[in-house]
Amino acid sequence: MADIVLISDPVVTSIPVEDIGEPLVDLRGRFAIDTRLADREGAYAHLREGLVARLSEAQVLLPAGYRLLIVEGFRPPELQRRYFDEYKDELRSTFPDMSPDELHTAASRYVSPIEVAPHTAGAAVDLTLCTDDGTELDMGTPVNATPEQSGGACYTAAPGISPEARRHREILAAALRAAGLVNYPTEWWHWSYGDRYWAMTTGAPAALYGPAKF
């Protein structure tokens, strides 16, 4: 997994943004929505229009009996900054010998730095699979399990997860990739379209979405 490009890498952060101005669209009523990270305003259930269209394509591509379960979409900048700082503080306590640069890089395995965060652009979604009746399926770790909590099993290609969890990850990935989304390989649940990481992965000259206002 040493060849994974982290979202804080200059090859990602240097990609320009040419925002195409699409609105944020409410996902509620279109998909199964989990409320574990719900905010009062409902920002978590919104994404850019182009990403929502591609999630709809992915939903159709899933085998019978499977549904996408949306956990979190748009994330306000202040919340993104808090997530990053809290995780960096946690790493600092666990690994007191890390330098500030090392802490920044290590934290970006799990939370995007605010300056490049795709959730604040409405360009990334955290999601999993469920059955038609809403039962969440085994994916090897819970959504948002840190590398430390999961022993690295949160990485999309992590070895050692059960055959059932591996099959579920493959089903999810096949549908989302076919619809044009890209995965952040340290988090099996994190998929995006139109952000800088998508541009880096696909070779696009610029990101389609910059920071959005809810």
Secondary structure, 3 states (H helix, E strand, C coil): CCCCCCCCCHHHHCCCECCCCCCEEECECCEEECCCCCCCCCHHHEEEHHHHHHHHHHHHHCCCCEEEEEEECCCCHHHHHHHHHHHHHHHHHHCCCCCHHHHHHHHCCCCCCHHHCCHHHCCEEEEEEEECCCCECCCCCCCCCCHHHHCCCCCCCCCCCCHHHHHHHHHHHHHHHHCCCEECCCCCCEEECCCHHHHHHHCCCCECCCCCCC
